[in-house]
Amino acid sequence: MQTAVHLPQSTPACTNKFQKSNSIRYKQNREKMKMPHVLVADDDAHIVDVISFALEKAGFSFSVARDGDQALKEFDPRSTDIIILDVGMPEMDGLQVCREIRKTSEVPILFLSARDEEIDRILGLEIGGDDYVTKPFSPRELIARIGTILKRTSQAGFKDAEAGVLQQGNLELNPDHRSSRFKGAAVQMTAIEFNILQTLLARPKMAFTREQLLNSAWPDNIHVSDRTIDSHIRNLRAKLAQAGCKTAVETVHGIGFRLGPCT
């Protein structure tokens, strides 16, 4: 025969005091931890609700913008860790917003779009996007992709830290500081572009296949095509050429790419 166990009932005053204490403790713990902050820019209220719920459940802090202009106003490079950016927003679309942000910041950007055309994905990645997700999407997959991007960008600074400064010609790359310079002038690039260039500089005489560069730039991402590498190489070449380095990356026909003389 089972014996009933009677637990003493808390008085309302005790319960309220306990809940208040827990609330204060939870708030203090959150303040002690640096929670990744996500800027969500999408004009679809339902999509925003889905993303907000998933972010909150995963422990992210976030802010919301309903159009491109508001996204630029809400963006704070000091506190924003990643941006979820809808391509088809009013006022200013996501591609335009990305171009504006890339003038001053390399914050990771994940594009959302109702279109699944390859040209759209390539364009988004070419102008500085880190990933591209089409609607409808799984909230769990979205959170996983955000986690992968943040892990890649946060840990990349520690990768090969003991290798010191990598140099070829007038091009210098500091893996520890995640900085690149050509003839002493800083060259801004995305985390993925930096990873690709670091791989090439680490073995300057080696011709890398697209698959090898994919594995280096996206170690945890299995949804990236060979065309994506071509897009990032083209973007990397353009940035280095603008800095005066027009011989940074050579095409090795039938194989892939190799570091150039960088003079």
FIDREN-992653 format. One record per residue: x, y, z of N, C-alpha, C in turn; residue in one letter. Coordinates in steps of 0.05 Angstrom, whole numbers, always signed. Example, Ala and Ser with C-alpha at 12.3 -4.5 7.8 and 13.67 -1.06 7.14 Angstrom:
# residues 2
    n.px    n.py    n.pz   ca.px   ca.py   ca.pz    c.px    c.py    c.pz  residuo
    +264    -114    +156    +246     -90    +156    +264     -66    +156        A
    +257     -45    +142    +273     -21    +143    +258      +1    +157        S
# end
This chain:
# residues 263
    n.px    n.py    n.pz   ca.px   ca.py   ca.pz    c.px    c.py    c.pz  residuo
     +17     -24      +0      +0      +0      +0     +18     +25      +0        M
     +12     +43     -18     +28     +67     -20     +20     +87      +2        Q
     +39    +100     +12     +34    +120     +33     +35    +147     +21        T
     +14    +163     +26     +13    +190     +15     +33    +207     +30        A
     +47    +224     +15     +66    +242     +27     +54    +270     +25        V
     +52    +283     +49     +40    +310     +49     +63    +330     +53        H
     +66    +347     +33     +87    +367     +35     +75    +393     +47        L
     +90    +407     +64     +79    +431     +75     +75    +452     +53        P
     +53    +465     +54     +46    +485     +34     +59    +512     +42        Q
     +71    +525     +21     +83    +551     +26     +62    +572     +27        S
     +65    +590     +44     +47    +613     +45     +51    +630     +21        T
     +31    +646     +12     +35    +663     -11     +59    +682      -8        P
     +63    +692     +17     +85    +710     +22    +112    +697     +17        A
    +114    +671     +27    +139    +656     +23    +144    +650      -6        C
    +122    +642     -20    +124    +636     -48    +133    +660     -64        T
    +121    +683     -59    +128    +707     -74    +157    +715     -68        N
    +166    +712     -43    +193    +718     -35    +213    +700     -49        K
    +205    +674     -51    +223    +654     -64    +225    +660     -94        F
    +202    +666    -106    +202    +672    -135    +218    +697    -141        Q
    +215    +717    -124    +229    +742    -127    +259    +738    -125        K
    +267    +721    -105    +295    +715    -101    +307    +701    -125        S
    +292    +681    -135    +301    +666    -159    +304    +684    -183        N
    +284    +703    -186    +285    +721    -208    +309    +739    -207        S
    +315    +749    -184    +339    +767    -180    +364    +751    -186        I
    +365    +726    -176    +389    +709    -180    +393    +703    -210        R
    +371    +698    -224    +372    +691    -253    +381    +716    -268        Y
    +371    +739    -260    +379    +764    -274    +409    +769    -270        K
    +418    +765    -245    +446    +769    -239    +464    +750    -254        Q
    +455    +725    -257    +471    +705    -271    +473    +713    -301        N
    +451    +722    -312    +451    +730    -340    +469    +754    -345        R
    +469    +772    -325    +486    +796    -328    +515    +789    -326        E
    +522    +768    -311    +550    +759    -308    +559    +746    -334        K
    +541    +732    -348    +549    +719    -373    +545    +737    -397        M
    +563    +735    -416    +561    +751    -440    +544    +734    -460        K
    +518    +741    -461    +501    +726    -480    +504    +737    -508        M
    +508    +719    -528    +510    +729    -555    +485    +745    -563        P
    +489    +767    -576    +467    +784    -584    +462    +783    -614        H
    +437    +778    -622    +430    +775    -650    +412    +798    -658        V
    +418    +810    -681    +400    +830    -693    +384    +816    -714        L
    +357    +815    -711    +339    +802    -730    +326    +823    -747        V
    +330    +823    -773    +318    +842    -791    +301    +828    -812        A
    +275    +831    -808    +255    +818    -825    +229    +832    -823        D
    +215    +836    -845    +189    +851    -844    +165    +832    -840        D
    +170    +806    -840    +148    +786    -836    +145    +781    -806        D
    +122    +790    -794    +118    +788    -766    +118    +759    -756        A
    +107    +741    -772    +106    +713    -764    +135    +701    -763        H
    +151    +707    -783    +179    +698    -784    +194    +709    -760        I
    +190    +734    -754    +203    +747    -731    +195    +732    -705        V
    +170    +726    -702    +160    +712    -678    +174    +684    -676        D
    +175    +670    -698    +188    +643    -698    +217    +645    -690        V
    +231    +664    -702    +260    +667    -696    +264    +676    -668        I
    +247    +695    -659    +250    +705    -631    +247    +683    -611        S
    +226    +666    -615    +221    +644    -597    +245    +625    -596        F
    +256    +619    -620    +278    +600    -621    +303    +612    -608        A
    +308    +638    -613    +331    +651    -601    +329    +652    -570        L
    +305    +659    -561    +302    +660    -532    +305    +633    -519        E
    +294    +613    -532    +297    +585    -521    +326    +576    -521        K
    +342    +586    -541    +370    +577    -542    +388    +595    -525        A
    +377    +615    -512    +392    +631    -494    +406    +656    -505        G
    +397    +664    -529    +408    +688    -542    +392    +712    -534        F
    +406    +735    -532    +392    +760    -531    +389    +771    -559        S
    +369    +787    -564    +364    +796    -592    +349    +822    -593        F
    +351    +835    -615    +335    +859    -621    +323    +856    -649        S
    +302    +871    -655    +288    +866    -680    +286    +892    -696        V
    +289    +890    -723    +285    +912    -741    +265    +902    -763        A
    +247    +920    -770    +225    +912    -789    +231    +920    -818        R
    +252    +935    -823    +260    +941    -850    +290    +948    -851        D
    +300    +953    -875    +328    +957    -878    +339    +982    -864        G
    +324   +1003    -866    +332   +1028    -852    +334   +1025    -822        D
    +314   +1012    -811    +314   +1007    -782    +337    +988    -774        Q
    +344    +969    -792    +366    +951    -786    +392    +966    -783        A
    +397    +985    -800    +421   +1001    -798    +422   +1018    -773        L
    +398   +1028    -765    +397   +1044    -741    +400   +1027    -716        K
    +390   +1002    -717    +392    +984    -693    +419    +972    -691        E
    +434    +970    -713    +460    +956    -712    +480    +971    -695        F
    +492    +958    -676    +513    +969    -659    +536    +949    -660        D
    +558    +957    -674    +581    +938    -677    +594    +930    -650        P
    +589    +945    -629    +601    +939    -603    +585    +916    -589        R
    +560    +913    -595    +544    +893    -581    +531    +872    -598        S
    +531    +875    -624    +518    +856    -642    +538    +834    -650        T
    +531    +809    -644    +549    +787    -651    +544    +774    -678        D
    +518    +776    -687    +511    +765    -713    +485    +778    -721        I
    +480    +780    -748    +456    +792    -759    +442    +771    -775        I
    +416    +767    -770    +398    +751    -788    +384    +771    -806        I
    +390    +770    -831    +381    +791    -850    +364    +780    -872        L
    +339    +789    -873    +321    +781    -895    +329    +796    -920        D
    +330    +782    -942    +338    +794    -967    +316    +813    -978        V
    +291    +804    -976    +269    +820    -988    +254    +838    -970        G
    +268    +857    -958    +255    +877    -940    +248    +902    -954        M
    +228    +917    -944    +221    +943    -956    +241    +965    -948        P
    +239    +988    -960    +256   +1011    -955    +284   +1007    -965        E
    +297    +986    -955    +324    +978    -964    +327    +948    -961        M
    +333    +934    -983    +333    +905    -980    +358    +895    -966        D
    +359    +869    -959    +380    +858    -943    +408    +860    -956        G
    +409    +858    -983    +434    +860    -997    +446    +888    -994        L
    +429    +908    -996    +438    +936    -993    +447    +941    -964        Q
    +432    +930    -945    +440    +933    -917    +467    +920    -912        V
    +472    +896    -923    +497    +883    -921    +520    +900    -932        C
    +516    +911    -955    +536    +928    -967    +544    +952    -949        R
    +523    +964    -937    +528    +987    -920    +544    +978    -894        E
    +536    +955    -883    +549    +946    -858    +578    +938    -864        I
    +582    +926    -887    +609    +917    -894    +629    +940    -899        R
    +619    +964    -901    +637    +987    -903    +652    +992    -877        K
    +640    +984    -855    +652    +990    -829    +655    +967    -810        T
    +642    +944    -817    +642    +921    -798    +643    +895    -812        S
    +656    +875    -799    +657    +848    -809    +640    +829    -792        E
    +619    +840    -779    +602    +824    -762    +589    +802    -780        V
    +587    +777    -770    +575    +755    -786    +546    +762    -794        P
    +539    +755    -819    +512    +760    -829    +502    +734    -841        I
    +478    +726    -832    +464    +703    -843    +439    +713    -858        L
    +438    +708    -884    +416    +717    -900    +392    +698    -899        F
    +368    +709    -899    +343    +694    -902    +330    +703    -928        L
    +319    +684    -942    +305    +691    -967    +284    +671    -974        S
    +263    +681    -987    +242    +663    -997    +250    +651   -1024        A
    +271    +662   -1036    +281    +652   -1062    +303    +632   -1057        R
    +304    +611   -1074    +324    +591   -1071    +341    +589   -1096        D
    +343    +612   -1110    +359    +612   -1135    +389    +612   -1127        E
    +405    +597   -1142    +434    +596   -1136    +447    +623   -1139        E
    +438    +639   -1159    +449    +665   -1164    +445    +683   -1140        I
    +422    +680   -1126    +417    +697   -1102    +436    +689   -1080        D
    +440    +663   -1076    +458    +653   -1055    +486    +663   -1060        R
    +495    +660   -1085    +522    +669   -1092    +526    +699   -1088        I
    +506    +714   -1096    +508    +743   -1093    +509    +751   -1064        L
    +493    +738   -1047    +493    +744   -1019    +520    +738   -1006        G
    +532    +716   -1014    +558    +708   -1003    +580    +726   -1014        L
    +577    +734   -1040    +598    +751   -1052    +600    +778   -1039        E
    +578    +789   -1030    +579    +816   -1019    +586    +816    -989        I
    +590    +792    -978    +599    +791    -950    +583    +775    -931        G
    +563    +760    -941    +547    +743    -923    +563    +718    -915        G
    +556    +708    -891    +570    +684    -881    +554    +658    -885        D
    +528    +661    -889    +511    +637    -894    +485    +647    -906        D
    +470    +628    -917    +445    +634    -931    +425    +612    -926        Y
    +402    +620    -915    +380    +601    -908    +355    +609    -923        V
    +342    +589    -936    +318    +595    -951    +293    +589    -934        T
    +272    +605    -938    +246    +601    -925    +229    +581    -942        K
    +213    +564    -929    +211    +560    -899    +236    +545    -889        P
    +242    +549    -864    +266    +537    -852    +259    +525    -825        F
    +276    +507    -816    +273    +495    -790    +286    +514    -769        S
    +272    +522    -748    +284    +539    -728    +308    +526    -715        P
    +307    +499    -712    +330    +485    -700    +354    +487    -718        R
    +350    +484    -744    +373    +486    -763    +384    +515    -762        E
    +366    +535    -761    +375    +562    -760    +393    +567    -736        L
    +384    +558    -712    +400    +561    -688    +427    +546    -691        I
    +426    +523    -703    +451    +507    -707    +470    +523    -725        A
    +460    +535    -746    +477    +550    -764    +488    +575    -750        R
    +472    +588    -734    +482    +611    -719    +504    +603    -700        I
    +500    +580    -686    +521    +570    -668    +547    +563    -683        G
    +544    +552    -707    +568    +545    -722    +583    +570    -731        T
    +568    +590    -739    +581    +615    -748    +596    +628    -725        I
    +582    +630    -702    +594    +643    -678    +618    +628    -668        L
    +616    +601    -669    +638    +584    -660    +662    +589    -679        K
    +657    +590    -705    +678    +593    -724    +692    +621    -721        R
    +676    +642    -717    +688    +669    -715    +701    +674    -688        T
    +690    +661    -667    +702    +666    -640    +727    +650    -635        S
    +728    +626    -647    +751    +609    -642    +773    +612    -663        Q
    +766    +625    -685    +785    +627    -707    +810    +643    -698        A
    +806    +662    -679    +828    +678    -670    +849    +662    -655        G
    +841    +639    -645    +860    +622    -630    +873    +601    -647        F
    +862    +596    -671    +872    +575    -689    +900    +583    -700        K
    +919    +565    -697    +946    +570    -707    +959    +595    -695        D
    +952    +601    -669    +962    +625    -656    +992    +624    -653        A
   +1003    +599    -651   +1032    +597    -647   +1047    +599    -673        E
   +1033    +600    -695   +1047    +601    -720   +1060    +628    -725        A
   +1051    +649    -711   +1062    +675    -715   +1051    +688    -740        G
   +1065    +710    -748   +1056    +724    -772   +1063    +709    -798        V
   +1043    +705    -815   +1048    +693    -841   +1054    +714    -861        L
   +1073    +710    -879   +1081    +731    -898   +1088    +720    -925        Q
   +1079    +734    -946   +1086    +728    -973   +1088    +754    -988        Q
   +1112    +760    -998   +1116    +786   -1011   +1110    +809    -992        G
   +1092    +826    -999   +1085    +849    -983   +1059    +844    -966        N
   +1050    +820    -967   +1025    +813    -953   +1032    +799    -926        L
   +1020    +809    -905   +1023    +797    -878    +997    +790    -866        E
    +996    +767    -852    +972    +757    -839    +979    +749    -811        L
    +965    +760    -792    +969    +753    -764    +946    +736    -753        N
    +949    +710    -752    +927    +692    -743    +918    +698    -715        P
    +936    +707    -698    +929    +712    -670    +911    +737    -668        D
    +918    +758    -682    +902    +782    -681    +880    +783    -702        H
    +880    +763    -720    +860    +763    -741    +862    +788    -758        R
    +886    +796    -765    +890    +820    -780    +907    +815    -805        S
    +903    +830    -826    +918    +827    -850    +927    +855    -860        S
    +951    +856    -871    +962    +881    -881    +977    +876    -908        R
    +975    +896    -925    +990    +896    -949   +1006    +922    -951        F
   +1033    +920    -951   +1051    +943    -950   +1045    +960    -926        K
   +1038    +947    -904   +1033    +961    -879   +1005    +972    -875        G
    +988    +972    -896    +961    +982    -895    +941    +959    -889        A
    +923    +964    -870    +904    +943    -862    +885    +936    -885        A
    +879    +911    -888    +860    +901    -908    +837    +887    -893        V
    +813    +898    -895    +790    +886    -882    +778    +863    -898        Q
    +771    +841    -885    +759    +819    -898    +742    +803    -879        M
    +724    +787    -889    +707    +771    -873    +722    +748    -860        T
    +710    +735    -840    +723    +713    -826    +729    +690    -846        A
    +711    +685    -864    +714    +663    -883    +737    +670    -903        I
    +738    +695    -912    +760    +703    -930    +786    +701    -916        E
    +787    +708    -890    +811    +706    -875    +820    +677    -873        F
    +801    +659    -867    +808    +630    -865    +820    +620    -891        N
    +808    +628    -914    +818    +619    -939    +846    +629    -944        I
    +851    +655    -939    +877    +667    -943    +898    +655    -924        L
    +889    +649    -900    +908    +637    -880    +917    +609    -890        Q
    +898    +594    -901    +904    +568    -911    +925    +569    -934        T
    +921    +589    -952    +939    +592    -975    +967    +601    -965        L
    +967    +619    -946    +993    +630    -936   +1008    +609    -920        L
    +994    +591    -907   +1008    +571    -891   +1025    +552    -908        A
   +1016    +548    -933   +1031    +531    -951   +1032    +545    -978        R
   +1048    +565    -981   +1047    +583   -1005   +1054    +570   -1032        P
   +1067    +547   -1032   +1074    +534   -1057   +1054    +513   -1065        K
   +1035    +507   -1048   +1016    +485   -1053    +992    +495   -1068        M
    +983    +479   -1087    +958    +485   -1101    +935    +470   -1087        A
    +916    +485   -1077    +894    +474   -1062    +869    +469   -1079        F
    +856    +446   -1075    +831    +441   -1089    +809    +457   -1075        T
    +787    +460   -1088    +764    +474   -1076    +754    +459   -1051        R
    +755    +433   -1052    +746    +417   -1029    +764    +423   -1005        E
    +790    +425   -1009    +809    +430    -987    +803    +458    -975        Q
    +798    +477    -992    +792    +504    -982    +765    +505    -968        L
    +746    +489    -978    +720    +487    -964    +723    +476    -936        L
    +738    +455    -934    +742    +443    -907    +757    +461    -888        N
    +773    +478    -899    +788    +497    -882    +770    +520    -873        S
    +754    +531    -892    +738    +554    -885    +712    +547    -871        A
    +701    +524    -877    +676    +515    -865    +680    +486    -853        W
    +694    +483    -832    +700    +456    -821    +675    +442    -812        P
    +653    +456    -805    +629    +443    -794    +605    +446    -813        D
    +609    +456    -837    +587    +461    -855    +588    +443    -879        N
    +567    +427    -882    +567    +407    -904    +548    +416    -927        I
    +538    +441    -925    +518    +450    -944    +529    +472    -962        H
    +556    +472    -967    +568    +493    -983    +578    +480   -1009        V
    +572    +494   -1031    +580    +484   -1057    +607    +495   -1066        S
    +618    +482   -1087    +644    +492   -1097    +642    +520   -1108        D
    +619    +527   -1118    +615    +554   -1129    +618    +576   -1108        R
    +613    +568   -1083    +615    +588   -1061    +645    +596   -1057        T
    +663    +576   -1059    +691    +583   -1057    +700    +602   -1079        I
    +690    +598   -1103    +696    +616   -1125    +687    +644   -1119        D
    +664    +647   -1107    +653    +673   -1100    +671    +687   -1079        S
    +680    +672   -1059    +696    +684   -1038    +724    +690   -1048        H
    +735    +673   -1066    +761    +679   -1078    +759    +705   -1094        I
    +738    +708   -1109    +734    +732   -1126    +732    +756   -1108        R
    +717    +754   -1086    +715    +776   -1067    +741    +783   -1054        N
    +756    +762   -1046    +782    +766   -1034    +802    +779   -1053        L
    +802    +770   -1078    +819    +783   -1098    +813    +813   -1101        R
    +787    +819   -1102    +779    +847   -1106    +788    +865   -1082        A
    +786    +855   -1058    +794    +871   -1035    +824    +875   -1034        K
    +839    +854   -1041    +868    +856   -1041    +878    +873   -1064        L
    +864    +871   -1087    +871    +888   -1110    +866    +917   -1105        A
    +845    +923   -1090    +839    +950   -1082    +861    +961   -1064        Q
    +873    +944   -1049    +895    +952   -1031    +922    +954   -1046        A
    +922    +945   -1071    +946    +946   -1087    +959    +919   -1092        G
    +947    +898   -1082    +958    +871   -1085    +942    +856   -1107        C
    +952    +857   -1131    +937    +845   -1154    +946    +817   -1160        K
    +965    +806   -1145    +975    +779   -1151    +973    +761   -1126        T
    +950    +764   -1112    +948    +749   -1086    +941    +720   -1090        A
    +921    +714   -1108    +912    +687   -1111    +913    +679   -1140        V
    +927    +658   -1146    +929    +648   -1174    +910    +624   -1178        E
    +899    +622   -1202    +883    +599   -1209    +901    +578   -1221        T
    +899    +554   -1211    +914    +531   -1222    +894    +514   -1237        V
    +894    +515   -1263    +873    +502   -1279    +873    +472   -1275        H
    +850    +461   -1271    +847    +432   -1266    +850    +424   -1237        G
    +859    +443   -1220    +863    +437   -1192    +847    +455   -1174        I
    +855    +481   -1174    +841    +500   -1156    +856    +526   -1154        G
    +868    +532   -1131    +880    +558   -1126    +906    +555   -1111        F
    +924    +575   -1115    +949    +576   -1101    +956    +605   -1095        R
    +971    +610   -1074    +979    +637   -1067    +998    +648   -1088        L
    +993    +673   -1095   +1010    +687   -1114   +1034    +701   -1100        G
   +1050    +716   -1115   +1073    +729   -1104   +1067    +752   -1084        P
   +1043    +763   -1087   +1034    +784   -1068   +1053    +808   -1068        C
   +1061    +817   -1092   +1079    +839   -1094   +1064    +865   -1102        T
# end
